[in-house]
Amino acid sequence: MKFGKTFESHLTIEWRQQYMRYGDLKELIKQGVENAPSPLTSSDYEIQAYYKAFEETFLTECQSELTGVNNFFLEKLLEARRKHGHLKLQLLAYSREPGHTGSDSSLSQRPERSQKKVMTTRQLRYAYAEFYLSLVLIQNYQSLNETGFRKICKKYDKNMRSVAAGRWFVENVLDAPFTDVRLLQRMTIEVEDLYTTHLANGDRSLAMEKLRVPPLGEPTPPSMVFRAGIALGMLIMLLVATAISYWKRAPLEEHTPGLMRLFRGPFTWVIFNFYMAANVAGWQQAGVNHILIFEIDPRSHLQPATFLEIACTFGILWALSMLGFLYNDLIGVSDPYVFPLGLILIMVGLLVVPLPIMNWPARWWTIKLVGRVITAPLHYVGFADFWMGDQMNSLVSCIVDHYYTVRFYAISWLRYDRVNNCFEPDVMVPITMCLPGWFRFAQCLRRFRDSGSKSMSYLINAGKYSTTFLVVLFSTLRSNSEGGYANTFSNPYTWLFLSSCVVATVYCYLWDVIRDFGLFRIMRGERIFLPSNWVYPQASYYFVIVENLVLRLFWAVKFTSFTQSDDSL
């Protein structure tokens, strides 16, 4: 991977503007080479004057970048020292609490200060883990910028056939404040010692297990890949067996609606985790640091192989449940609907059981994230909240399936002879369909409020999600009034439904291609219509833009097939 991509993937997102502008300096060198006078048409004096002027310009830019990096580093270092002092005071107060067996000899004796509240052991461990992570981020800031300056100076000397940049690097960067790692290292070692002594009962290996932050780009352990491969092989065999069984032993006609509704929702969990495995692998391949973007604790993030293993595990459970449904009479189970119920309970249990097993930190992060999406208007909305809200909007049909599942087992199960009647829409179905759109609508309004009502883009984005309410409203009115008209197009709600679908499609698609993809921002050159800061291959963006339009028009295909079937009747 080229250093430019490595630089972008390893920087801390919140500090993006504070890093040296490696890409801009690289572009400056490229322009300097392209604009250099030709020896065939220019004199030696003109050539030397050009390179001298460009050298001064380049080194001035480097000095400006160096000043900014130094200032930001010193600011963060001062914040870290203040935070370190505060935590030491808390730890000193904690060590003097009754029942604490650790010694406070490692803590500097300072004048007593009134503490409003002494932090608990759990709070101190969490605070020190977060503080240690912040120190690691500062160290990462140091190393990335130092490497960036060294690389860009080397690139300048190579392209300009000079030694000026290398000399500037030695004279200015190597002795710069941000390259002095001694104070940060002492602080890091002291945090490790304090955590070991007071919060890990002297067990340094346990302390480092809690504090250690794995390096970015750490390879996946072979054992994890092996487990994922075994699970994938088992899933493939079970899916083949399920498909053959369904073909040879199709369920009763009265069971088909229930089969589709009850099994489609859980199968979404399988597909979602497969896509997550592909996404995380793609992000890592393209150099996208999703751990920092989603604000995930680097100690507990999941590898692509882990997502694959989760998807296969859920898929195996799903296939076994489906086989049980199809062969219920042969295994002595009179009611086949106990199998999807068992599947759902097991999958929910694997997600929410609060035990330190099966990647509990990641599961707890997901639960909290979903909770933040549901309660969107009540708190600040971050990138991960937006992302999860968008995932829910893409899974509206599956969320409705989950509602049907809850309603079936809570109200209808064991009470009706015909299961088909248990999956008819009711008033809660359109409400459920509107919920994902409402979550994103509320998130946009909250961001508009937090921005001080200055960013109108949040209101425009909220308007995009509000079109969901009109589509669902007119679709519901059209379905409920369909029997009172000679044909579909005699129903006025059909035209309102079609109009709302067209408005929603145009609104959402224009937002996606103009705001999200940045289409039409550049009208010339090799990056025509697209911004220059892409991450993936250029062709993939054009493909996704076209695919987005095709998928957004899928409602027209469904409507056409519905009207054709209605006419045939």
KOLSE-771787 format. One line per field, with one value per residue (C-alpha): x, y, z. Coordinates in nm, 4 decimals, decimal comma, padded with zeros to 6 digits. Layout:
// KOLSE-771787
x	c(X / ...)
y	c(Y / ...)
z	c(Z / ...)
// end
This chain:
// KOLSE-771787
x	c(00,0000 / 00,1323 / 00,2156 / -00,0545 / -00,3260 / -00,1537 / -00,1415 / -00,5127 / -00,6178 / -00,4189 / -00,4951 / -00,7443 / -01,0590 / -01,1258 / -00,7747 / -00,7750 / -00,7214 / -00,4297 / -00,2050 / 00,0530 / -00,1023 / 00,0936 / -00,1334 / -00,1164 / 00,2625 / 00,2838 / 00,0631 / 00,2817 / 00,5891 / 00,4038 / 00,3112 / 00,6683 / 00,7966 / 00,5317 / 00,5867 / 00,9654 / 01,1192 / 01,2565 / 01,6359 / 01,5695 / 01,3906 / 01,5302 / 01,8700 / 02,0567 / 01,9947 / 01,6169 / 01,6163 / 01,8210 / 01,6028 / 01,2878 / 01,4166 / 01,5439 / 01,2066 / 01,0197 / 01,2507 / 01,1751 / 00,8016 / 00,8095 / 01,0172 / 00,7959 / 00,4930 / 00,6742 / 00,7653 / 00,4037 / 00,2889 / 00,5558 / 00,4425 / 00,0829 / 00,1802 / 00,3994 / 00,1289 / -00,1380 / 00,0927 / 00,1870 / -00,1805 / -00,2708 / 00,0285 / -00,0810 / -00,4328 / -00,2878 / -00,0792 / -00,3825 / -00,5894 / -00,3093 / -00,2892 / -00,6649 / -00,6669 / -00,3776 / -00,5735 / -00,8734 / -00,6544 / -00,4968 / -00,8409 / -00,9454 / -00,6356 / -00,7231 / -01,0754 / -01,1462 / -01,0922 / -00,8397 / -00,5292 / -00,3042 / -00,0221 / -00,0282 / 00,3495 / 00,3553 / 00,1340 / 00,2921 / 00,1721 / -00,0042 / -00,1988 / -00,5430 / -00,8118 / -01,1807 / -01,3247 / -01,6948 / -01,7053 / -01,4453 / -01,4510 / -01,5252 / -01,2890 / -01,4845 / -01,4920 / -01,1192 / -01,0417 / -01,2555 / -01,1065 / -00,7497 / -00,8239 / -00,9637 / -00,6698 / -00,4217 / -00,5962 / -00,5618 / -00,1877 / -00,1646 / -00,3443 / -00,0972 / 00,1910 / 00,0302 / 00,0035 / 00,3748 / 00,4886 / 00,2567 / 00,3622 / 00,7310 / 00,7083 / 00,5072 / 00,7685 / 01,0486 / 00,8670 / 00,7731 / 01,1246 / 01,2678 / 01,0181 / 01,1127 / 01,4847 / 01,4260 / 01,2082 / 01,4017 / 01,7451 / 01,8231 / 01,9348 / 01,7678 / 01,4581 / 01,6596 / 01,8781 / 01,5669 / 01,4234 / 01,7360 / 01,7628 / 01,3957 / 01,1930 / 01,4262 / 01,4554 / 01,0924 / 00,8806 / 00,6416 / 00,9239 / 01,0321 / 00,8790 / 01,0392 / 00,7643 / 00,4899 / 00,6744 / 00,7250 / 00,3560 / 00,2606 / 00,4881 / 00,3539 / -00,0055 / 00,0841 / 00,2511 / -00,0361 / -00,2958 / -00,0961 / -00,0461 / -00,3857 / -00,6368 / -00,4961 / -00,3687 / -00,0112 / -00,0822 / 00,0958 / -00,0165 / -00,3788 / -00,3196 / -00,1645 / -00,4470 / -00,6920 / -00,4798 / -00,3133 / -00,4367 / -00,3688 / -00,1898 / -00,3958 / -00,3822 / -00,3079 / -00,3368 / -00,6252 / -00,5232 / -00,5099 / -00,7338 / -01,0081 / -00,9826 / -00,9944 / -01,3100 / -01,4780 / -01,3871 / -01,5277 / -01,8499 / -01,8825 / -01,8426 / -02,1078 / -02,3436 / -02,3072 / -02,3883 / -02,6912 / -02,8224 / -02,7965 / -02,9804 / -03,2469 / -03,2998 / -03,3335 / -03,5700 / -03,7891 / -03,8009 / -03,8796 / -04,0939 / -04,2656 / -04,4648 / -04,8422 / -05,0021 / -05,1514 / -04,8051 / -04,6335 / -04,7178 / -04,6027 / -04,2894 / -04,1912 / -04,2685 / -04,1140 / -03,7924 / -03,7237 / -03,6645 / -03,3997 / -03,2340 / -03,1715 / -02,9307 / -02,7342 / -02,7175 / -02,6359 / -02,3336 / -02,2124 / -02,2268 / -02,0492 / -01,7677 / -01,7381 / -01,7571 / -01,4909 / -01,2624 / -01,3179 / -01,2524 / -00,9289 / -00,8215 / -00,8931 / -00,7224 / -01,0407 / -00,9940 / -01,3478 / -01,2410 / -01,1788 / -01,4663 / -01,7205 / -01,5459 / -01,5005 / -01,2688 / -00,9648 / -00,9344 / -01,2695 / -01,3279 / -01,4248 / -01,2247 / -01,3901 / -01,3388 / -01,5332 / -01,8285 / -01,8106 / -01,8137 / -02,1142 / -02,3006 / -02,2300 / -02,3356 / -02,6672 / -02,7031 / -02,6477 / -02,9124 / -03,1486 / -03,0983 / -03,1469 / -03,4668 / -03,5935 / -03,5189 / -03,7027 / -04,0022 / -04,0055 / -03,9548 / -04,1524 / -04,3788 / -04,0856 / -03,9118 / -04,2263 / -04,3014 / -04,6679 / -04,6397 / -04,3777 / -04,3954 / -04,1879 / -03,8798 / -03,8863 / -03,9695 / -03,6684 / -03,4516 / -03,5548 / -03,5066 / -03,1594 / -03,0493 / -03,1788 / -03,0172 / -02,6821 / -02,7099 / -02,8189 / -02,6896 / -02,4647 / -02,1841 / -01,8175 / -01,8273 / -01,8929 / -01,7527 / -01,9640 / -01,8048 / -01,9021 / -02,2519 / -02,2959 / -02,1755 / -02,4389 / -02,7155 / -02,6250 / -02,6064 / -02,9545 / -03,0805 / -02,9281 / -03,0988 / -03,4378 / -03,3964 / -03,2425 / -03,4035 / -03,2806 / -02,9033 / -02,6208 / -02,6081 / -02,2759 / -02,1650 / -02,2304 / -02,5869 / -02,6460 / -02,5028 / -02,7216 / -03,0277 / -02,9566 / -02,9214 / -03,2646 / -03,4131 / -03,2765 / -03,4356 / -03,7915 / -03,9491 / -03,7487 / -03,8427 / -04,2072 / -04,1414 / -04,0154 / -04,3350 / -04,5431 / -04,3362 / -04,3923 / -04,7632 / -04,8024 / -04,6448 / -04,7948 / -05,1539 / -05,2259 / -05,0162 / -05,2185 / -05,5447 / -05,6316 / -05,6886 / -05,5732 / -05,2367 / -05,2870 / -05,5165 / -05,2454 / -05,0266 / -05,2759 / -05,1752 / -05,3120 / -05,2726 / -04,9281 / -04,7803 / -04,7684 / -04,6497 / -04,3680 / -04,2791 / -04,2510 / -04,0281 / -03,6897 / -03,7741 / -03,8749 / -03,5462 / -03,3441 / -03,5823 / -03,5354 / -03,1576 / -03,1422 / -03,3535 / -03,1296 / -02,8164 / -02,9817 / -03,0492 / -02,6959 / -02,5487 / -02,7159 / -02,9657 / -02,6833 / -02,6618 / -02,9674 / -02,8408 / -02,9727 / -03,3221 / -03,3002 / -03,1894 / -03,4783 / -03,7137 / -03,5783 / -03,6797 / -04,0161 / -04,1192 / -04,1352 / -04,4388 / -04,6319 / -04,5450 / -04,6576 / -04,9728 / -05,0958 / -04,9907 / -05,1981 / -05,5013 / -05,4763 / -05,4632 / -05,7556 / -05,9772 / -05,8842 / -06,2046 / -06,4312 / -06,3143 / -06,3398 / -05,9622 / -05,6465 / -05,6248 / -05,9803 / -05,8647 / -05,7509 / -05,5135 / -05,3267 / -05,2303 / -05,1352 / -04,9250 / -04,7504 / -04,6890 / -04,5387 / -04,3164 / -04,1888 / -04,1188 / -03,9429 / -03,7345 / -03,6213 / -03,5582 / -03,3589 / -03,1609 / -03,0600 / -02,9477 / -02,7445 / -02,5617 / -02,5097 / -02,4450 / -02,3106 / -02,1230 / -02,0410 / -02,1582 / -02,1116 / -01,8602 / -01,5901 / -01,6879 / -01,3583 / -01,0507 / -01,0155 / -01,2391 / -01,5318 / -01,8421 / -01,6762 / -01,4677 / -01,0971 / -01,0751 / -01,2095 / -01,1060 / -01,2224 / -01,1638 / -01,3310 / -01,5522 / -01,7083 / -01,8559 / -02,0230 / -02,1540 / -02,3038 / -02,4646 / -02,6415 / -02,7235 / -02,8713 / -03,1129 / -03,2134 / -03,2854 / -03,4789 / -03,7019 / -03,7767 / -04,1100 / -04,2229 / -04,1501 / -04,3516 / -04,6397 / -04,6423 / -04,6474 / -04,9280 / -05,1437 / -05,0828 / -05,1885 / -05,4899 / -05,5926 / -05,5586 / -05,8070)
y	c(00,0000 / 00,3445 / 00,5728 / 00,8219 / 00,5627 / 00,4372 / 00,7938 / 00,8486 / 00,5166 / 00,5537 / 00,9131 / 01,0008 / 01,1314 / 01,4075 / 01,5421 / 01,5180 / 01,8908 / 01,8926 / 01,6496 / 01,7624 / 01,7937 / 01,5134 / 01,4929 / 01,8673 / 01,8726 / 01,5743 / 01,7565 / 02,0659 / 01,8616 / 01,7201 / 02,0689 / 02,1832 / 01,9059 / 01,9677 / 02,3443 / 02,3251 / 02,5071 / 02,2886 / 02,2894 / 02,3152 / 02,6489 / 02,8051 / 02,9199 / 02,7725 / 03,0914 / 03,0652 / 02,7005 / 02,7651 / 03,0621 / 02,8508 / 02,5681 / 02,8140 / 02,9872 / 02,6578 / 02,5276 / 02,8349 / 02,7902 / 02,4217 / 02,4648 / 02,7532 / 02,5259 / 02,2536 / 02,4984 / 02,6114 / 02,2508 / 02,1806 / 02,4763 / 02,3562 / 02,0013 / 02,1228 / 02,3504 / 02,0818 / 01,8219 / 02,0513 / 02,1278 / 01,7584 / 01,6835 / 01,9524 / 01,8071 / 01,4620 / 01,5902 / 01,7577 / 01,4427 / 01,2316 / 01,4514 / 01,4341 / 01,0549 / 01,0283 / 01,2336 / 01,0077 / 00,7011 / 00,8432 / 00,8999 / 00,5512 / 00,3923 / 00,5495 / 00,4102 / 00,1402 / -00,2082 / -00,1117 / -00,3260 / -00,1529 / 00,0705 / 00,4414 / 00,4717 / 00,4928 / 00,7990 / 01,1357 / 01,2937 / 01,6150 / 01,8575 / 01,7331 / 01,8498 / 01,8149 / 01,5503 / 01,5612 / 01,1897 / 00,9158 / 00,7041 / 00,3348 / 00,0598 / 00,0055 / 00,3768 / 00,4093 / 00,1120 / 00,2540 / 00,6030 / 00,4722 / 00,2544 / 00,5576 / 00,7726 / 00,5079 / 00,4970 / 00,8751 / 00,8427 / 00,5808 / 00,8170 / 01,0940 / 00,8542 / 00,7592 / 01,1305 / 01,1675 / 00,8760 / 00,9480 / 01,3102 / 01,2332 / 00,9639 / 01,1993 / 01,4745 / 01,2272 / 01,0760 / 01,4085 / 01,5478 / 01,2355 / 01,2636 / 01,6282 / 01,5542 / 01,2643 / 01,4604 / 01,7859 / 01,6235 / 01,8202 / 01,7692 / 02,0796 / 01,9036 / 01,6306 / 01,8924 / 02,0854 / 01,7653 / 01,6989 / 02,0577 / 02,1201 / 01,8007 / 01,5749 / 01,8337 / 01,9467 / 01,9238 / 01,6709 / 01,4233 / 01,4213 / 01,0979 / 01,0942 / 01,2687 / 01,0686 / 00,7428 / 00,8255 / 00,9045 / 00,5799 / 00,3718 / 00,5442 / 00,4699 / 00,1040 / 00,0862 / 00,2597 / 00,0395 / -00,2728 / -00,1783 / -00,0380 / -00,1760 / -00,5179 / -00,6389 / -00,6350 / -00,8584 / -00,6794 / -00,9239 / -00,8610 / -00,4862 / -00,4885 / -00,7058 / -00,4348 / -00,1418 / -00,2729 / -00,1310 / -00,3643 / -00,2000 / -00,0962 / -00,3498 / -00,6377 / -00,9689 / -01,2013 / -01,4931 / -01,8240 / -01,9931 / -01,7393 / -01,7968 / -02,1734 / -02,1501 / -01,9279 / -02,1715 / -02,4697 / -02,2805 / -02,1730 / -02,5315 / -02,6541 / -02,3764 / -02,4578 / -02,8248 / -02,7397 / -02,4870 / -02,7471 / -02,9977 / -02,7365 / -02,6491 / -03,0162 / -03,0811 / -02,7853 / -02,9057 / -03,2667 / -03,1992 / -02,8642 / -02,7379 / -02,7388 / -02,4484 / -02,3148 / -02,3045 / -02,1197 / -01,7587 / -01,8301 / -02,0003 / -01,6983 / -01,4376 / -01,6228 / -01,7280 / -01,4241 / -01,1935 / -01,4114 / -01,4795 / -01,1050 / -01,1414 / -01,3949 / -01,1783 / -00,8650 / -01,0257 / -01,1623 / -00,8106 / -00,6765 / -00,9265 / -00,8108 / -00,4430 / -00,4636 / -00,6607 / -00,4017 / -00,1129 / -00,2695 / -00,3398 / 00,0193 / 00,1675 / 00,2995 / 00,3122 / 00,2156 / 00,1682 / 00,5399 / 00,6449 / 00,4465 / 00,5352 / 00,1687 / 00,0647 / -00,0778 / -00,3451 / -00,5022 / -00,4471 / -00,7437 / -00,8817 / -00,9842 / -01,3486 / -01,2882 / -01,1427 / -01,4394 / -01,6781 / -01,4999 / -01,5088 / -01,8791 / -01,9571 / -01,7778 / -01,9444 / -02,2902 / -02,2242 / -02,0949 / -02,4003 / -02,6426 / -02,4636 / -02,4761 / -02,8484 / -02,9011 / -02,7130 / -02,9277 / -03,2613 / -03,1915 / -03,4944 / -03,7311 / -03,6204 / -03,6352 / -03,2620 / -03,1906 / -02,8124 / -02,6961 / -02,3376 / -02,4187 / -02,4257 / -02,0614 / -01,9576 / -02,1470 / -01,9956 / -01,6411 / -01,6929 / -01,8418 / -01,5633 / -01,2890 / -01,4610 / -01,4776 / -01,1042 / -00,9740 / -01,2220 / -01,0047 / -01,2543 / -01,1867 / -01,4355 / -01,4233 / -01,0727 / -00,9096 / -00,5605 / -00,5633 / -00,6891 / -00,4236 / -00,1568 / -00,2734 / -00,2734 / 00,0775 / 00,1955 / 00,0639 / 00,2267 / 00,5584 / 00,5344 / 00,4674 / 00,7605 / 00,9859 / 01,3204 / 01,3030 / 01,3157 / 01,4097 / 01,2050 / 01,0712 / 00,9022 / 00,5515 / 00,6548 / 00,7787 / 00,4590 / 00,2305 / 00,4404 / 00,3974 / 00,0214 / 00,0120 / 00,2065 / -00,0554 / -00,3348 / -00,2056 / -00,5242 / -00,7371 / -00,5156 / -00,5654 / -00,9411 / -00,9181 / -00,7360 / -01,0130 / -01,2666 / -01,0955 / -01,0540 / -01,4141 / -01,5689 / -01,3172 / -01,3246 / -01,5782 / -01,8862 / -02,1910 / -01,9961 / -02,0135 / -02,3113 / -02,1298 / -01,9629 / -01,7520 / -01,5165 / -01,4500 / -01,2589 / -01,0064 / -00,6379 / -00,4316 / -00,0718 / -00,1406 / -00,2520 / 00,0974 / 00,2417 / -00,0123 / 00,0736 / 00,4416 / 00,3865 / 00,3651 / 00,6792 / 00,8527 / 00,7582 / 00,9201 / 01,2157 / 01,2773 / 01,2391 / 01,5060 / 01,7457 / 01,6892 / 01,7600 / 02,0749 / 02,1867 / 02,1040 / 02,2973 / 02,6133 / 02,6088 / 02,7025 / 02,3937 / 02,3722 / 02,0445 / 01,8636 / 01,9987 / 01,8986 / 01,5515 / 01,5348 / 01,6200 / 01,3217 / 01,0830 / 01,2529 / 01,1310 / 00,7823 / 00,8864 / 00,9937 / 00,6768 / 00,4539 / 00,6599 / 00,6513 / 00,2887 / 00,1913 / 00,3956 / 00,2467 / -00,1108 / -00,0611 / 00,0984 / -00,1268 / -00,3305 / -00,0305 / 00,0517 / -00,1172 / -00,1297 / -00,0020 / 00,3165 / 00,4171 / 00,4505 / 00,8107 / 00,6839 / 00,4937 / 00,8208 / 00,9749 / 00,6675 / 00,6851 / 01,0584 / 01,0124 / 00,7296 / 00,9446 / 01,2388 / 01,0147 / 00,8444 / 01,1696 / 01,3409 / 01,0524 / 00,9813 / 01,3433 / 01,3653 / 01,0460 / 01,1367 / 01,5072 / 01,5130 / 01,1648 / 01,0936 / 01,4574 / 01,4193 / 01,7185 / 01,8896 / 01,8351 / 01,8706 / 01,7950 / 01,5773 / 01,2102 / 01,2407 / 01,3838 / 01,4387 / 01,2980 / 01,4593 / 01,3861 / 01,2243 / 00,8819 / 00,5690 / 00,2893 / 00,2409 / 00,5045 / 00,2578 / 00,1333 / 00,4764 / 00,4994 / 00,1451 / 00,2227 / 00,5411 / 00,3419 / 00,0567 / 00,3040 / 00,4292 / 00,0774 / -00,0309 / 00,2870 / 00,2157 / -00,1370 / -00,0193 / 00,0392 / -00,3247 / -00,4433 / -00,2120 / -00,3271 / -00,6933 / -00,6224 / -00,4476 / -00,7245 / -00,9921 / -00,7803 / -00,7479 / -01,1219 / -01,1808)
z	c(00,0000 / -00,0891 / 00,1999 / 00,0991 / 00,1592 / 00,4727 / 00,6022 / 00,5370 / 00,6886 / 01,0112 / 01,1042 / 01,3765 / 01,2088 / 01,4625 / 01,4086 / 01,0297 / 00,9807 / 01,2258 / 01,0399 / 00,7875 / 00,4421 / 00,2819 / -00,0209 / -00,0876 / -00,0584 / -00,2912 / -00,5413 / -00,5053 / -00,6001 / -00,8993 / -01,0159 / -00,9661 / -01,1909 / -01,4569 / -01,4645 / -01,4704 / -01,7702 / -02,0453 / -02,0981 / -02,4710 / -02,4494 / -02,1302 / -02,0175 / -01,7228 / -01,5267 / -01,5762 / -01,4761 / -01,1618 / -01,0695 / -01,1088 / -00,8913 / -00,6315 / -00,6115 / -00,5991 / -00,3271 / -00,1180 / -00,1757 / -00,0866 / 00,2286 / 00,3389 / 00,3067 / 00,4998 / 00,7752 / 00,7988 / 00,8281 / 01,0891 / 01,2996 / 01,2925 / 01,3875 / 01,6744 / 01,8141 / 01,8036 / 01,9566 / 02,2455 / 02,3023 / 02,3176 / 02,5367 / 02,7835 / 02,7878 / 02,8544 / 03,1450 / 03,3012 / 03,2565 / 03,3997 / 03,7063 / 03,7596 / 03,7337 / 03,9773 / 04,2295 / 04,1813 / 04,2176 / 04,5336 / 04,6849 / 04,5771 / 04,7319 / 05,0680 / 05,0645 / 05,3274 / 05,1946 / 04,9282 / 04,9612 / 04,7086 / 04,8192 / 04,7416 / 04,7486 / 04,3690 / 04,3787 / 04,4393 / 04,7595 / 04,6732 / 04,8870 / 04,9711 / 04,7360 / 04,7932 / 04,5676 / 04,5035 / 04,4392 / 04,4438 / 04,1303 / 04,1663 / 04,0561 / 03,7372 / 03,6581 / 03,7176 / 03,4959 / 03,2187 / 03,2605 / 03,2514 / 02,9482 / 02,7657 / 02,8733 / 02,7615 / 02,4244 / 02,3951 / 02,4612 / 02,1872 / 01,9487 / 02,0295 / 01,9676 / 01,6384 / 01,5565 / 01,6261 / 01,4133 / 01,1193 / 01,0906 / 01,1304 / 00,8631 / 00,6438 / 00,6634 / 00,5955 / 00,2962 / 00,1419 / 00,1816 / 00,0237 / -00,2609 / -00,3162 / -00,3312 / -00,5682 / -00,8108 / -00,7933 / -00,7752 / -00,4633 / -00,1049 / 00,0381 / 00,1697 / 00,3392 / 00,5045 / 00,6159 / 00,7639 / 00,9702 / 01,0913 / 01,1702 / 01,2084 / 01,4031 / 01,6809 / 01,6667 / 01,9840 / 01,8322 / 01,7662 / 02,1319 / 02,2589 / 02,6036 / 02,8008 / 02,6328 / 02,6931 / 03,0617 / 03,0958 / 02,9216 / 03,1441 / 03,4540 / 03,3514 / 03,3000 / 03,6416 / 03,8216 / 03,6559 / 03,7391 / 04,1035 / 04,1945 / 03,9449 / 03,8490 / 04,1891 / 04,0641 / 03,7633 / 03,4796 / 03,2114 / 03,3087 / 03,3100 / 02,9642 / 02,8349 / 02,9419 / 02,8261 / 02,5130 / 02,1837 / 01,8887 / 01,5974 / 01,2981 / 01,0187 / 01,2552 / 01,0648 / 01,1409 / 01,3660 / 01,1730 / 01,4303 / 01,3613 / 00,9867 / 01,0435 / 01,2561 / 00,9994 / 00,7215 / 00,9118 / 00,9850 / 00,6209 / 00,5005 / 00,7437 / 00,6358 / 00,2663 / 00,3275 / 00,5407 / 00,2871 / 00,0115 / 00,2306 / 00,3100 / -00,0567 / -00,1553 / 00,1343 / 00,0410 / -00,3189 / -00,2320 / 00,0725 / 00,0262 / 00,3266 / 00,3311 / 00,1473 / 00,4688 / 00,6247 / 00,3383 / 00,4445 / 00,7971 / 00,6717 / 00,4624 / 00,7270 / 01,0189 / 00,8467 / 00,6290 / 00,9260 / 01,0976 / 00,7621 / 00,7427 / 01,0336 / 00,8305 / 00,5179 / 00,7193 / 00,8848 / 00,5518 / 00,4115 / 00,7195 / 00,6638 / 00,3024 / 00,4006 / 00,6710 / 00,4395 / 00,1665 / 00,4036 / 00,5202 / 00,1635 / 00,0576 / 00,3627 / 00,5269 / 00,9035 / 01,0042 / 01,3673 / 01,4085 / 01,1816 / 01,3842 / 01,7126 / 01,8017 / 02,0813 / 01,8966 / 02,1651 / 02,0818 / 01,7111 / 01,4959 / 01,2062 / 00,8760 / 00,9726 / 01,2942 / 01,1042 / 00,8676 / 01,1620 / 01,3148 / 00,9830 / 00,9394 / 01,2968 / 01,2501 / 00,9095 / 01,0588 / 01,3234 / 01,0547 / 00,8326 / 01,1227 / 01,2202 / 00,8622 / 00,8405 / 01,1669 / 01,0262 / 00,7119 / 00,8910 / 01,2078 / 01,1645 / 01,1159 / 01,4349 / 01,6458 / 01,6812 / 01,6147 / 01,5847 / 01,3292 / 01,4562 / 01,7622 / 01,5386 / 01,4197 / 01,7765 / 01,9077 / 01,6344 / 01,7235 / 02,0969 / 02,0465 / 01,8100 / 02,0386 / 02,3349 / 02,1564 / 02,0935 / 02,4339 / 02,6925 / 02,9152 / 02,9611 / 02,8770 / 02,5899 / 02,2159 / 02,1654 / 02,4352 / 02,3911 / 02,0234 / 02,1032 / 02,3708 / 02,1256 / 01,8762 / 02,1373 / 02,2497 / 01,8902 / 01,8110 / 02,1298 / 02,0264 / 01,6878 / 01,8459 / 02,0876 / 01,8224 / 01,9132 / 02,2733 / 02,2253 / 01,9907 / 01,6692 / 01,5428 / 01,2236 / 01,3561 / 01,4475 / 01,0929 / 00,9511 / 01,1625 / 01,0804 / 00,7096 / 00,7565 / 00,9183 / 00,6274 / 00,3908 / 00,5950 / 00,6288 / 00,4915 / 00,7324 / 01,0273 / 00,9301 / 00,9246 / 01,2811 / 01,3780 / 01,2203 / 01,4127 / 01,7473 / 01,6764 / 01,5657 / 01,8741 / 02,1167 / 01,9880 / 01,7167 / 01,7869 / 01,8983 / 01,8644 / 01,4941 / 01,2687 / 00,9556 / 00,9835 / 00,6687 / 00,8580 / 01,1157 / 00,8706 / 00,7381 / 00,7734 / 01,0590 / 01,1707 / 01,3178 / 00,9850 / 00,8258 / 01,1565 / 01,1652 / 00,8060 / 00,9002 / 01,2038 / 01,0213 / 00,8248 / 01,1470 / 01,3134 / 01,0355 / 01,0174 / 01,3904 / 01,3608 / 01,0911 / 01,2969 / 01,5969 / 01,3929 / 01,2574 / 01,6139 / 01,7297 / 01,4371 / 01,5644 / 01,2769 / 01,0407 / 00,8200 / 00,5968 / 00,4508 / 00,7583 / 00,6945 / 00,3287 / 00,4352 / 00,6819 / 00,3968 / 00,2050 / 00,4816 / 00,5315 / 00,1860 / 00,3408 / 00,5428 / 00,2313 / 00,0410 / 00,3284 / 00,3889 / 00,0292 / -00,0148 / 00,2886 / 00,1790 / -00,1686 / -00,0372 / 00,1998 / -00,0673 / -00,3592 / -00,3514 / -00,4053 / -00,7589 / -01,0962 / -01,1397 / -00,9814 / -01,1838 / -01,0938 / -00,7357 / -00,6648 / -00,3985 / -00,6709 / -00,8357 / -00,5035 / -00,4297 / -00,7680 / -00,7289 / -00,3833 / -00,5120 / -00,7991 / -00,5676 / -00,3146 / -00,5845 / -00,7466 / -00,4113 / -00,2636 / -00,5790 / -00,6313 / -00,2703 / -00,3026 / -00,6222 / -00,5527 / -00,1786 / -00,1047 / -00,4285 / -00,5071 / -00,8664 / -01,1005 / -00,8714 / -01,1336 / -01,4992 / -01,6697 / -01,6598 / -01,5787 / -01,2722 / -01,4629 / -01,2496 / -00,9353 / -00,6579 / -00,6486 / -00,3048 / -00,3924 / -00,2057 / -00,4347 / -00,8096 / -01,0235 / -01,2111 / -00,8868 / -00,8148 / -01,1545 / -01,1118 / -00,7698 / -00,9043 / -01,1764 / -00,9384 / -00,6915 / -00,9564 / -01,0620 / -00,7048 / -00,6284 / -00,9291 / -00,8123 / -00,6709 / -01,0314 / -01,1162 / -00,8163 / -00,9023 / -01,2653 / -01,1663 / -00,9198 / -01,1787 / -01,4320 / -01,1841 / -01,0897 / -01,4554 / -01,5112 / -01,2335)
// end
